[in-house]
Each structure stands twice: as C-alpha cells, then as structure tokens.
Amino acid sequence: MRYLLPLLFVALTSSSPSQSLPGGQSDNSANSSGGVAVTGSLAELKNRRRVLLLVRRSAVVDSRGGADALLKEAYAAGASGSPIRYPRIYNLLARHLNRYMSRHQSISAAGSVPDAEFIIFFNLLEYRYPLGHPYPYGEMFVILNDTAQGRRPRVIWKTRKDSMWVEDAIKELIRDLKTVRGEG
C-alpha cells in the first residue's frame, strides 16, 4: 500500500494530456509561433542587402494560423506611402539597424516595398506604463520579399515571444542576423 501511492503519482504525472490528441496528432500549441506560420529561415537573407522597416498597429487578428493577414497588413502599410505613424518606435528600431549597418555594411535601407529584398515589420500590440513611462510591446517579423518567378512573399522569422519590448525584439533580430551572416 505504501508503494502504491508513489507509483500512482508517477503514473499520473508521466502521462500528460497535451502529449497527444485523438487521432494520433501531437499538440504543437506550445511550439507554435503565435498564429503566424514561419516558413524558411534567416539563412535565406545571407546574400540579400536591401531592407525596409515598417511599424504598424494591426487591428486584425488572424486566428486561423496563416500569415496572410500579416502580409496584407505589411504590404498595405508599405504601398500606402503614408507618413510614419509611430515615429518613436520607428526611430528606436532605425537607430539599432543603422548601428548594425555602419558596423557590418551587410544591409542597406530600401525606400519602398518593391525595392526591398526583405521587410522588417514590427506589429505594435500594446503600450505598458511601468513607472509612468510608455514601453511599446509587440511582435517583430522578417518577411522575404521574393516575388521573382511567381513566388509569394513569406514570413521567415518571428520573435520568440508573442509580446516583446521593442528594443529586446530588435536586439534579438540583430543577434540572429549576425549569427547567420557570420558577423559575430
């Protein structure tokens, strides 16, 4: 009897319901990328230089798991040619990217969506106000703008967390770019 209770505890804790779903499918919700399908990797940017930076606050939430709503939002923002809507966030991101550009000279700025080989898109989710100062939180994506030979643009990188402080997001992207390009 005294061995039965620990054995029952081990049996109950070792089989969790999130390991498999009916039909033999595994539950990848913990490993999902926040609803946006990431196809590809930053290694595809190894020889690409032209980058466009976009900052938007998306009103659309795509619960189906595809990247179509995100891509439509990014291309609508780039095609509209409207003035920068969140200049403080944009300037913070641009400052970090400019520092990376001046040190490594491996990327350069593009003026519009057709000129860009890849797009860095920051989707602002919320402002948090700890200690009375605004801190923007959101998700950052890298979109490969490869439309040659009928290819579709696709998301190739996303921040690891769903909601991340803007400065941490750009530092994570630059760190991953340095690793992929061998500039570390």
Residue frames relative to the residue before (quaternion, step in Angstrom):
aa qw qx qy qz dx dy dz
M 1.0000 0.0000 0.0000 0.0000 0.00 0.00 0.00
R 0.6941 0.4633 -0.3127 0.4536 3.59 0.90 -0.79
Y 0.6487 0.4806 -0.3316 0.4881 3.65 1.18 -0.31
L 0.5718 0.6231 -0.3691 0.3855 3.56 1.17 -0.45
L 0.6596 0.5255 -0.3138 0.4362 3.60 0.94 -0.83
P 0.6821 0.4409 -0.3151 0.4909 3.70 0.82 -0.79
L 0.6323 0.5318 -0.3344 0.4534 3.60 1.02 -0.72
L 0.6395 0.5100 -0.3120 0.4834 3.57 1.04 -0.79
F 0.6311 0.5338 -0.3216 0.4619 3.61 1.02 -0.78
V 0.6635 0.4919 -0.2985 0.4782 3.60 0.94 -0.88
A 0.6556 0.5141 -0.3140 0.4553 3.58 0.96 -0.82
L 0.6894 0.4786 -0.2884 0.4611 3.59 0.94 -0.81
T 0.7082 0.4544 -0.2759 0.4647 3.60 0.95 -0.77
S 0.6546 0.5284 -0.3327 0.4262 3.61 1.06 -0.53
S 0.7360 0.3224 -0.2306 0.5488 3.62 1.09 -0.43
S 0.0440 -0.8077 0.5879 -0.0133 3.53 -0.30 1.27
P 0.5412 -0.6499 0.4216 0.3271 3.59 -1.01 0.68
S 0.6380 0.5445 -0.3488 0.4181 3.63 1.13 -0.35
Q 0.5123 0.6598 -0.4295 0.3433 3.60 1.21 -0.07
S 0.8136 -0.0321 0.0184 0.5803 3.58 0.95 -0.68
L 0.3265 -0.7225 0.5817 0.1816 3.47 -1.25 0.62
P 0.6492 -0.4811 0.3720 0.4569 3.61 -1.17 0.22
G 0.7459 0.3512 -0.2845 0.4893 3.53 -0.99 0.85
G 0.5616 -0.6471 0.3681 0.3611 3.58 1.24 0.19
Q 0.4948 0.6433 -0.4495 0.3733 3.60 1.20 0.23
S 0.3682 -0.7203 0.5370 0.2391 3.54 -1.02 0.73
D 0.4494 -0.6720 0.5227 0.2704 3.54 -1.21 0.56
N 0.0753 -0.8228 0.5633 0.0027 3.57 -0.40 1.21
S 0.3215 0.7779 -0.4985 0.2072 3.58 1.16 0.35
A 0.6364 0.5129 -0.3426 0.4632 3.60 1.05 -0.55
N 0.7335 0.3952 -0.2248 0.5052 3.56 1.14 -0.63
S 0.4589 0.6904 -0.4600 0.3181 3.58 1.19 0.01
S 0.4607 -0.6983 0.4857 0.2534 3.52 -1.22 0.50
G 0.7169 -0.4968 0.2716 0.4067 3.56 0.76 0.99
G 0.7338 -0.4356 0.2442 0.4607 3.58 1.05 0.65
V 0.6941 0.4053 -0.2812 0.5242 3.62 1.18 -0.15
A 0.3609 -0.7431 0.5261 0.2018 3.53 -0.74 1.10
V 0.1888 -0.7710 0.6023 0.0843 3.56 -0.67 1.14
T 0.0005 -0.7992 0.5994 -0.0451 3.56 -0.57 1.18
G 0.7489 0.3033 -0.2557 0.5308 3.55 -0.48 1.17
S 0.2938 -0.7357 0.5769 0.1990 3.53 -1.31 -0.24
L 0.6652 -0.5014 0.3741 0.4075 3.54 -1.30 0.18
A 0.4979 0.6545 -0.4309 0.3716 3.61 1.20 -0.24
E 0.5928 0.5730 -0.3606 0.4362 3.59 1.19 -0.45
L 0.6583 0.5049 -0.3041 0.4682 3.60 1.25 -0.30
K 0.3525 0.7870 -0.4647 0.2011 3.57 1.25 -0.02
N 0.7977 0.2416 -0.1224 0.5388 3.61 0.93 -0.82
R 0.5557 0.5916 -0.4012 0.4246 3.61 1.18 0.34
R 0.2195 -0.8286 0.5104 0.0680 3.54 -0.89 0.99
R 0.7199 0.4818 -0.2609 0.4261 3.59 0.86 -0.93
V 0.0101 -0.8164 0.5741 -0.0621 3.57 -0.63 1.18
L 0.1585 -0.7547 0.6303 0.0896 3.55 -1.15 0.73
L 0.2333 -0.7733 0.5791 0.1103 3.56 -0.91 0.96
L 0.0016 -0.7923 0.6089 -0.0392 3.58 -0.85 1.04
V 0.0779 -0.7622 0.6414 0.0392 3.55 -1.09 0.81
R 0.0945 0.7912 -0.5951 0.1049 3.56 -0.76 1.07
R 0.2678 -0.6896 0.6353 0.2218 3.49 -1.36 0.27
S 0.2341 -0.8246 0.5045 0.1034 3.51 -0.21 1.30
A 0.2862 -0.7518 0.5723 0.1593 3.54 -1.00 0.87
V 0.6581 0.4969 -0.2931 0.4839 3.57 1.28 -0.23
V 0.0977 -0.7605 0.6399 0.0510 3.52 -0.97 0.92
D 0.2038 -0.7917 0.5684 0.0928 3.57 -0.60 1.16
S 0.1617 -0.8266 0.5351 0.0654 3.56 -0.37 1.22
R 0.5387 0.6392 -0.4064 0.3689 3.61 1.22 -0.09
G 0.5329 -0.6570 0.3959 0.3572 3.59 1.17 -0.31
G 0.5845 0.5791 -0.3861 0.4170 3.61 1.19 0.01
A 0.4808 -0.6711 0.4885 0.2824 3.52 -1.28 0.26
D 0.3696 0.7701 -0.4658 0.2311 3.59 1.26 0.08
A 0.6673 0.4937 -0.3143 0.4606 3.61 0.88 -0.88
L 0.6433 0.5163 -0.3200 0.4661 3.59 1.00 -0.77
L 0.6704 0.4929 -0.3024 0.4649 3.59 0.90 -0.88
K 0.6318 0.5197 -0.3320 0.4696 3.60 1.00 -0.77
E 0.6497 0.5164 -0.3087 0.4646 3.58 0.98 -0.86
A 0.6743 0.4967 -0.2983 0.4579 3.58 0.90 -0.90
Y 0.7079 0.4473 -0.2754 0.4721 3.58 0.86 -0.87
A 0.6076 0.5247 -0.3584 0.4764 3.61 1.11 -0.53
A 0.6496 0.5092 -0.3136 0.4695 3.59 1.01 -0.79
G 0.6966 0.4715 -0.2757 0.4652 3.57 0.95 -0.82
A 0.6955 0.4811 -0.2774 0.4558 3.58 1.03 -0.76
S 0.6085 0.5903 -0.3641 0.3857 3.58 1.09 -0.60
G 0.2536 -0.7985 0.5097 0.1956 3.58 1.10 -0.59
S 0.3461 0.7560 -0.4862 0.2689 3.55 1.24 0.43
P 0.6044 -0.5539 0.4038 0.4061 3.58 -1.15 0.41
I 0.6492 -0.5289 0.3794 0.3934 3.53 -1.25 0.46
R 0.3291 -0.7935 0.4859 0.1609 3.55 -0.65 1.15
Y 0.7746 0.1998 -0.1103 0.5898 3.59 1.09 -0.62
P 0.1177 -0.8667 0.4795 0.0713 3.59 0.48 1.19
R 0.6223 0.5454 -0.3603 0.4307 3.62 1.00 -0.66
I 0.6695 0.4711 -0.2918 0.4946 3.58 0.95 -0.87
Y 0.6445 0.5312 -0.3179 0.4488 3.58 0.90 -0.92
N 0.6880 0.4843 -0.2876 0.4575 3.59 0.86 -0.93
L 0.6209 0.5314 -0.3417 0.4640 3.58 1.06 -0.69
L 0.6678 0.4796 -0.2929 0.4881 3.58 0.94 -0.89
A 0.6650 0.5120 -0.3045 0.4505 3.58 0.93 -0.90
R 0.6156 0.5502 -0.3493 0.4430 3.59 1.02 -0.72
H 0.6756 0.4727 -0.2956 0.4824 3.60 0.92 -0.88
L 0.6670 0.4904 -0.3106 0.4671 3.61 0.94 -0.81
N 0.6423 0.5195 -0.3288 0.4575 3.60 1.00 -0.74
R 0.6229 0.5231 -0.3347 0.4757 3.56 1.06 -0.73
Y 0.6443 0.5015 -0.3104 0.4869 3.59 1.01 -0.82
M 0.6490 0.5241 -0.3175 0.4509 3.61 0.96 -0.84
S 0.7001 0.4735 -0.2861 0.4515 3.58 0.86 -0.91
R 0.6740 0.4913 -0.3084 0.4575 3.61 1.03 -0.62
H 0.8248 0.2720 -0.1031 0.4848 3.57 0.81 -0.99
Q 0.2026 -0.8251 0.5008 0.1651 3.62 1.22 -0.41
S 0.4456 0.6986 -0.4542 0.3274 3.58 0.99 0.78
I 0.7594 0.2077 -0.1760 0.5909 3.60 1.25 -0.13
S 0.1104 -0.7686 0.6247 0.0826 3.55 -1.29 0.38
A 0.5754 -0.6225 0.4190 0.3253 3.55 -1.20 0.55
A 0.2442 -0.7344 0.6168 0.1435 3.53 -1.18 0.74
G 0.4660 -0.7156 0.4566 0.2496 3.56 -1.09 0.67
S 0.8058 0.0691 -0.0118 0.5880 3.59 1.12 -0.57
V 0.7089 -0.4680 0.3226 0.4177 3.56 -1.31 0.24
P 0.6809 0.4782 -0.3350 0.4421 3.68 0.76 -0.78
D 0.6623 0.5098 -0.3087 0.4540 3.61 1.12 -0.59
A 0.6430 0.5633 -0.3169 0.4109 3.59 1.14 -0.60
E 0.3472 -0.7119 0.5719 0.2136 3.54 -1.11 0.75
F 0.7744 -0.0243 -0.0248 0.6318 3.56 1.23 -0.48
I 0.3055 -0.7542 0.5666 0.1299 3.52 -1.23 0.65
I 0.1954 -0.7299 0.6417 0.1314 3.56 -0.98 0.88
F 0.0565 -0.8231 0.5625 -0.0538 3.54 -0.48 1.28
F 0.1015 -0.7784 0.6180 0.0443 3.57 -0.67 1.12
N 0.1785 -0.7821 0.5940 0.0597 3.55 -0.67 1.18
L 0.2673 -0.7833 0.5456 0.1314 3.57 -0.33 1.28
L 0.1909 -0.8029 0.5589 0.0812 3.57 -0.76 1.07
E 0.7961 -0.1532 0.1487 0.5663 3.57 0.90 -0.91
Y 0.3257 -0.6618 0.6244 0.2570 3.48 -1.43 0.18
R 0.1364 -0.7539 0.6363 0.0909 3.56 -1.00 0.85
Y 0.2345 -0.8052 0.5387 0.0802 3.56 -1.02 0.84
P 0.0955 0.7809 -0.6122 0.0796 3.62 0.39 1.08
L 0.8501 0.0661 -0.0910 0.5145 3.56 -0.94 0.94
G 0.6927 -0.5428 0.2670 0.3926 3.56 1.09 0.72
H 0.6514 0.4805 -0.3290 0.4864 3.62 1.22 0.04
P 0.4351 -0.7048 0.4855 0.2796 3.61 -0.94 0.80
Y 0.0616 -0.7637 0.6425 0.0150 3.53 -1.02 0.92
P 0.2817 -0.7841 0.5273 0.1667 3.62 -0.50 1.13
Y 0.1044 -0.7761 0.6212 0.0295 3.54 -1.00 0.94
G 0.2330 0.7712 -0.5699 0.1619 3.56 -1.06 0.71
E 0.5246 -0.5927 0.5045 0.3449 3.50 -1.35 -0.41
M 0.1954 -0.7625 0.6034 0.1276 3.55 -1.10 0.67
F 0.0916 -0.7868 0.6104 0.0088 3.52 -1.03 0.93
V 0.1965 -0.7154 0.6486 0.1701 3.52 -1.28 0.46
I 0.1382 -0.7953 0.5899 0.0215 3.53 -0.72 1.17
L 0.3096 -0.7347 0.5754 0.1822 3.56 -0.79 1.04
N 0.2106 -0.8028 0.5527 0.0755 3.57 -0.55 1.21
D 0.2643 0.7720 -0.5212 0.2499 3.55 0.73 1.10
T 0.0569 0.8281 -0.5515 0.0832 3.57 -0.07 1.29
A 0.3981 0.7139 -0.4823 0.3151 3.59 1.23 0.24
Q 0.8471 0.1372 -0.1347 0.4955 3.56 -1.16 0.72
G 0.6908 -0.5296 0.2748 0.4083 3.57 1.01 0.83
R 0.4011 0.7131 -0.4862 0.3071 3.60 1.19 0.31
R 0.3874 -0.7042 0.5468 0.2347 3.53 -1.22 0.55
P 0.5235 -0.5938 0.4906 0.3643 3.61 -1.10 0.59
R 0.0227 -0.8080 0.5886 -0.0123 3.56 -1.09 0.67
V 0.5041 -0.6207 0.5119 0.3140 3.53 -1.28 0.51
I 0.0999 -0.8264 0.5532 0.0313 3.57 -0.70 1.08
W 0.7904 0.1223 -0.0864 0.5940 3.61 1.24 -0.15
K 0.0062 -0.7718 0.6356 -0.0174 3.54 -1.15 0.72
T 0.5748 -0.5708 0.4408 0.3867 3.57 -1.12 0.58
R 0.5833 -0.6267 0.3965 0.3312 3.54 -1.09 0.70
K 0.7231 0.3460 -0.2193 0.5561 3.57 1.11 -0.66
D 0.5564 -0.6151 0.4388 0.3458 3.57 -1.18 0.53
S 0.7877 0.1051 -0.0547 0.6046 3.58 0.98 -0.75
M 0.0730 0.8157 -0.5586 0.1314 3.54 -0.53 1.23
W 0.5528 -0.5888 0.4708 0.3551 3.56 -1.12 0.69
V 0.6029 -0.6280 0.3582 0.3375 3.57 -0.90 0.97
E 0.6802 0.4869 -0.3062 0.4544 3.61 0.90 -0.80
D 0.6362 0.5054 -0.3286 0.4815 3.58 1.05 -0.67
A 0.6303 0.5448 -0.3314 0.4429 3.60 1.04 -0.75
I 0.6990 0.4511 -0.2872 0.4747 3.61 0.82 -0.89
K 0.6191 0.5284 -0.3494 0.4642 3.61 1.06 -0.63
E 0.6343 0.5183 -0.3268 0.4714 3.59 1.03 -0.76
L 0.6544 0.5059 -0.3147 0.4656 3.59 0.95 -0.83
I 0.6775 0.4863 -0.3013 0.4623 3.59 0.84 -0.90
R 0.6239 0.5281 -0.3382 0.4663 3.59 1.01 -0.75
D 0.6787 0.4746 -0.2929 0.4778 3.61 0.94 -0.85
L 0.6264 0.5250 -0.3381 0.4665 3.61 1.05 -0.69
K 0.6423 0.5153 -0.3208 0.4680 3.59 0.97 -0.82
T 0.6497 0.5162 -0.3190 0.4579 3.57 0.98 -0.80
V 0.6899 0.4867 -0.2822 0.4555 3.57 0.86 -0.95
R 0.7451 0.4027 -0.2139 0.4867 3.57 0.95 -0.88
G 0.4549 -0.7144 0.4323 0.3096 3.60 1.26 -0.03
E 0.4524 0.7078 -0.4303 0.3305 3.56 1.10 0.68
G 0.4061 0.7781 -0.4164 0.2370 3.56 1.28 -0.08
